[in-house]
Amino acid sequence: LTLTATAPLTTHLLLCTCTHSPPAPPQTMTILPSLSLSLLSIIGAGAVASYPGASSRPQLSITIRDGNFTDFESMDPTITWENNALLSNDVALQYGIDLSARTTNLAALPRRIWGRASRIFAGQYALSTRFELDVQAMDRIDFEIDGEDEENDLKMRVIGSTLTGFKRLKTARVSHMEFTKGFDNDGNRVTVNPRYNVDYQHADVVVTYDADDTLIKVTASKDDQMVTISQKLNDENMISPTIGRDGSLSLAWDRKLGEDNSIRTTLNPNRSIDLEWHDAAWTANVNFPMDENDLRGATVHIKRDIKF
């Protein structure tokens, strides 16, 4: 893939390496406040048993801004470590931490810590909760709760936040909620997904109809409506035009180039052209903002996962 642009480029490179055993917990964690230490101590408790075949995968993410490759200051390297485990009460646990690899300030090393706990009840009901903490702004914890009733084809999601500190949990507030209900219609699948954003007091519903080679998606609110019709042309090509109530139009083209190799091109007239290319372990995202008939300000993100 060869890309040419006269505007500054932003490149994102992600390298992932797997190890056979989890690395020792970073010693810099001792600088975190008590809440972070409590979470990490729960994660590392002796009651946690690794999944069979589970592995810890440190990742190094490097961002190069404005095409500047001349010095280390132009990069924003981040080390990410995550793992999964199984608690003694059949609770599946995932957790991770992001660390800055550039700063020399120990207090600025940790950026984000997160954890997710999941469990299946009665072989039918699945429930999971995810917490995320920005270590550099530790006044709030974001949470996400997902539930699923497989037998009745029903899912729900709740997103919100709460102030840090156990005495402040009563300040938890919900910012977004949604439900998804699925139906079968003569061999075709229909889903209804009502959503509500509490912060903006905005409600909409997404309805999909999947009939083999054709997928129709309607997104409707009080103020706006949008329809996307995805049509599979053959085994390699699919087109997806989207029409908005205001007459706006976008067109996406998905093409399979081979095994584990595909590209998606999306044209938003007078706004942008977006490309997303997957080639096995490689993923490249290219965005070309448009100003009338000109393309400028191109941005490129490239990611590769290396596993061994």
C-alpha positions as CSV (number, residue, x, y, z in Angstrom):
1,L,0.0,0.0,0.0
2,T,1.5,3.3,-1.1
3,L,0.0,6.6,0.2
4,T,1.0,10.0,-1.0
5,A,-0.1,13.3,0.7
6,T,1.3,16.8,0.7
7,A,-0.1,17.4,4.2
8,P,1.5,16.4,7.5
9,L,0.8,12.7,8.4
10,T,0.2,11.1,11.7
11,T,1.4,7.5,12.0
12,H,0.4,5.0,14.7
13,L,2.4,1.8,15.2
14,L,1.3,-0.9,17.7
15,L,3.6,-3.8,18.5
16,C,2.3,-6.7,20.6
17,T,4.6,-9.3,22.1
18,C,3.5,-12.3,24.1
19,T,5.3,-13.8,27.0
20,H,4.9,-17.3,28.4
21,S,4.5,-15.9,32.0
22,P,3.2,-12.6,33.3
23,P,5.9,-10.0,34.0
24,A,6.4,-8.9,37.6
25,P,4.2,-6.0,38.6
26,P,5.9,-2.7,37.9
27,Q,7.5,-1.2,41.0
28,T,6.3,2.2,40.0
29,M,2.8,1.2,41.1
30,T,3.8,2.1,44.7
31,I,3.4,5.7,43.9
32,L,-0.3,5.3,43.1
33,P,-2.9,6.4,45.7
34,S,-4.6,3.8,47.9
35,L,-7.5,3.3,45.5
36,S,-5.2,2.1,42.7
37,L,-3.2,-0.1,45.1
38,S,-6.4,-1.7,46.3
39,L,-7.5,-2.6,42.7
40,L,-4.0,-4.0,41.9
41,S,-3.9,-6.0,45.1
42,I,-7.3,-7.6,44.2
43,I,-6.1,-8.4,40.7
44,G,-2.9,-10.1,42.1
45,A,-4.7,-11.9,44.9
46,G,-3.9,-15.6,45.4
47,A,-7.5,-16.5,44.7
48,V,-7.0,-15.6,41.0
49,A,-6.1,-18.6,38.7
50,S,-5.1,-18.0,35.1
51,Y,-7.3,-19.4,32.4
52,P,-5.9,-22.5,30.7
53,G,-3.6,-21.2,28.0
54,A,-4.0,-17.6,29.1
55,S,-1.1,-15.4,28.5
56,S,0.0,-11.8,29.4
57,R,0.7,-9.6,26.4
58,P,2.6,-6.4,26.9
59,Q,2.1,-3.9,24.0
60,L,4.2,-1.0,22.9
61,S,2.3,1.7,21.1
62,I,4.2,4.5,19.4
63,T,2.5,7.6,17.8
64,I,4.5,9.8,15.4
65,R,2.9,13.3,14.9
66,D,3.1,15.6,11.9
67,G,5.5,13.3,10.1
68,N,8.3,14.3,12.4
69,F,10.8,11.3,12.7
70,T,13.8,13.3,13.8
71,D,13.7,12.9,17.6
72,F,12.1,11.0,20.5
73,E,10.1,14.1,21.5
74,S,7.9,13.6,18.3
75,M,6.8,10.2,19.6
76,D,4.3,9.3,22.3
77,P,5.2,5.7,23.3
78,T,2.8,3.8,25.6
79,I,3.3,0.4,27.2
80,T,0.1,-1.5,27.7
81,W,-0.1,-4.7,29.8
82,E,-3.3,-6.8,30.2
83,N,-4.1,-10.3,31.4
84,N,-7.1,-12.5,32.2
85,A,-7.8,-14.9,35.1
86,L,-10.5,-17.0,36.7
87,L,-11.6,-16.4,40.2
88,S,-12.6,-19.4,42.5
89,N,-16.3,-18.5,42.2
90,D,-16.3,-18.8,38.3
91,V,-16.0,-15.1,37.8
92,A,-13.9,-14.3,34.7
93,L,-11.5,-11.4,35.3
94,Q,-9.7,-9.2,32.8
95,Y,-7.5,-6.3,33.8
96,G,-4.8,-4.1,32.4
97,I,-2.7,-0.9,32.8
98,D,-1.3,1.7,30.4
99,L,2.1,3.3,31.2
100,S,3.9,6.1,29.5
101,A,7.3,5.0,28.1
102,R,8.6,8.5,27.5
103,T,8.2,10.5,30.7
104,T,11.0,10.6,33.4
105,N,8.5,11.6,36.0
106,L,7.5,8.5,38.0
107,A,4.2,10.0,39.0
108,A,3.3,10.4,35.4
109,L,4.1,6.9,34.3
110,P,0.7,5.2,34.9
111,R,-2.1,6.5,32.7
112,R,-5.0,4.2,32.9
113,I,-6.0,1.1,34.8
114,W,-9.1,-1.0,34.1
115,G,-10.7,-4.3,35.0
116,R,-13.7,-6.3,33.9
117,A,-15.5,-9.1,35.8
118,S,-17.9,-11.4,34.0
119,R,-20.1,-14.4,35.1
120,I,-22.7,-16.6,33.5
121,F,-25.7,-17.5,35.7
122,A,-27.9,-20.6,35.2
123,G,-26.2,-21.3,31.9
124,Q,-28.3,-18.6,30.3
125,Y,-27.8,-15.1,31.9
126,A,-24.4,-13.3,31.4
127,L,-23.4,-10.3,33.4
128,S,-20.2,-8.3,33.2
129,T,-19.0,-5.0,34.8
130,R,-16.1,-2.9,33.6
131,F,-14.3,-0.2,35.6
132,E,-11.8,2.3,34.2
133,L,-9.7,4.9,36.1
134,D,-7.6,7.7,34.6
135,V,-4.6,7.7,36.9
136,Q,-3.7,11.3,36.1
137,A,-7.2,12.5,37.0
138,M,-8.3,10.2,39.8
139,D,-11.5,12.0,40.8
140,R,-13.8,9.7,38.8
141,I,-14.3,6.1,37.9
142,D,-16.1,5.2,34.7
143,F,-18.1,2.0,34.6
144,E,-19.9,-0.2,32.1
145,I,-22.5,-2.9,32.8
146,D,-23.5,-5.4,30.2
147,G,-26.1,-8.1,30.5
148,E,-27.5,-10.8,28.2
149,D,-30.3,-13.3,28.2
150,E,-29.3,-15.7,25.5
151,E,-32.5,-17.7,25.5
152,N,-34.7,-14.6,24.9
153,D,-32.2,-12.9,22.6
154,L,-32.0,-9.8,24.8
155,K,-29.1,-7.6,25.7
156,M,-28.7,-4.5,27.8
157,R,-25.9,-2.0,28.4
158,V,-25.5,0.8,31.0
159,I,-22.6,3.3,31.0
160,G,-21.9,5.8,33.8
161,S,-19.4,7.1,36.3
162,T,-18.9,7.8,40.0
163,L,-16.6,9.8,42.1
164,T,-13.7,7.9,43.7
165,G,-13.8,6.8,47.3
166,F,-16.0,4.1,48.7
167,K,-18.1,6.8,50.6
168,R,-18.9,8.5,47.3
169,L,-20.3,5.4,45.5
170,K,-23.8,6.8,46.1
171,T,-22.8,9.6,43.6
172,A,-22.8,7.1,40.8
173,R,-24.7,8.4,37.8
174,V,-25.8,6.8,34.5
175,S,-25.0,8.6,31.3
176,H,-26.1,6.1,28.7
177,M,-28.4,3.1,28.5
178,E,-29.6,0.8,25.7
179,F,-31.3,-2.5,25.1
180,T,-31.2,-4.8,22.1
181,K,-33.9,-7.4,21.3
182,G,-33.6,-9.9,18.5
183,F,-36.3,-11.7,16.5
184,D,-36.5,-14.3,13.8
185,N,-38.7,-13.5,10.8
186,D,-39.1,-16.4,8.3
187,G,-35.3,-17.2,8.6
188,N,-34.3,-13.5,8.5
189,R,-33.1,-11.6,11.6
190,V,-34.6,-8.4,13.0
191,T,-33.1,-6.4,15.9
192,V,-34.5,-3.4,17.8
193,N,-32.1,-1.3,19.7
194,P,-33.5,1.6,21.7
195,R,-30.9,4.0,23.2
196,Y,-31.0,6.9,25.5
197,N,-28.2,9.4,26.3
198,V,-28.9,10.9,29.7
199,D,-26.4,13.8,29.5
200,Y,-27.9,15.1,26.3
201,Q,-31.5,13.8,26.9
202,H,-31.3,12.3,23.5
203,A,-33.2,9.1,22.5
204,D,-33.1,7.1,19.3
205,V,-33.7,3.6,18.1
206,V,-31.7,1.4,15.7
207,V,-33.6,-1.3,13.8
208,T,-31.9,-3.8,11.5
209,Y,-33.2,-6.4,9.1
210,D,-30.8,-9.0,7.9
211,A,-31.9,-11.1,4.9
212,D,-28.8,-13.0,3.7
213,D,-27.2,-10.8,1.1
214,T,-29.1,-7.6,2.2
215,L,-28.8,-5.8,5.5
216,I,-31.1,-2.8,6.2
217,K,-30.3,-0.5,9.1
218,V,-32.5,2.4,10.2
219,T,-31.5,4.9,12.9
220,A,-34.3,7.2,13.9
221,S,-34.7,9.9,16.5
222,K,-37.2,12.8,16.9
223,D,-34.9,15.1,15.0
224,D,-33.1,12.9,12.5
225,Q,-33.4,9.7,10.6
226,M,-30.8,7.7,8.6
227,V,-31.0,4.6,6.5
228,T,-28.1,2.3,5.4
229,I,-28.7,-0.5,2.9
230,S,-25.8,-3.0,2.6
231,Q,-25.9,-5.2,-0.4
232,K,-23.6,-8.1,-1.0
233,L,-22.7,-8.1,-4.7
234,N,-20.6,-11.3,-4.6
235,D,-18.2,-13.1,-2.3
236,E,-15.6,-10.3,-2.6
237,N,-17.7,-7.1,-2.8
238,M,-20.3,-5.3,-0.8
239,I,-21.6,-1.7,-1.0
240,S,-23.4,0.2,1.7
241,P,-25.0,3.6,0.8
242,T,-26.3,5.7,3.7
243,I,-29.0,8.4,3.2
244,G,-29.8,11.0,5.9
245,R,-33.0,12.9,6.4
246,D,-31.3,16.1,5.4
247,G,-30.2,14.6,2.0
248,S,-26.7,13.8,3.1
249,L,-25.2,10.7,1.4
250,S,-22.2,8.5,2.1
251,L,-21.1,5.3,0.3
252,A,-19.0,2.5,1.8
253,W,-17.3,-0.2,-0.3
254,D,-16.1,-3.4,1.3
255,R,-13.8,-5.6,-0.7
256,K,-12.1,-8.9,0.2
257,L,-8.6,-9.1,-1.3
258,G,-7.8,-12.6,0.0
259,E,-7.7,-14.6,3.1
260,D,-7.5,-12.3,6.2
261,N,-7.1,-9.4,3.8
262,S,-9.8,-6.8,3.2
263,I,-10.3,-3.1,2.6
264,R,-13.2,-0.7,3.4
265,T,-13.4,2.6,1.6
266,T,-16.0,5.2,2.8
267,L,-16.8,8.3,0.8
268,N,-18.4,11.2,2.6
269,P,-18.9,13.9,-0.1
270,N,-17.4,17.3,0.9
271,R,-16.2,15.8,4.2
272,S,-13.7,13.0,4.0
273,I,-12.5,9.8,2.5
274,D,-11.7,7.0,4.9
275,L,-9.9,3.7,4.3
276,E,-9.5,0.8,6.6
277,W,-7.2,-2.0,5.5
278,H,-6.8,-5.3,7.3
279,D,-4.1,-7.7,6.1
280,A,-3.6,-10.5,8.6
281,A,-1.8,-8.9,11.6
282,W,-1.6,-5.5,9.9
283,T,-4.3,-2.8,10.2
284,A,-4.0,0.6,8.5
285,N,-6.5,3.5,8.8
286,V,-6.2,6.4,6.5
287,N,-8.4,9.6,6.7
288,F,-8.4,12.3,4.0
289,P,-10.4,15.3,5.1
290,M,-11.9,17.1,2.2
291,D,-12.3,20.9,1.6
292,E,-14.4,21.2,-1.5
293,N,-12.4,19.2,-4.1
294,D,-9.1,19.2,-2.2
295,L,-7.6,16.5,0.0
296,R,-5.4,17.7,2.8
297,G,-4.6,17.1,6.4
298,A,-4.2,13.3,5.8
299,T,-3.8,11.1,8.9
300,V,-2.5,7.5,8.9
301,H,-2.6,5.0,11.7
302,I,-0.8,1.7,11.2
303,K,-0.9,-1.2,13.7
304,R,0.7,-4.6,13.7
305,D,0.3,-7.4,16.3
306,I,3.3,-9.6,16.7
307,K,2.7,-12.9,18.5
308,F,5.1,-15.7,19.3
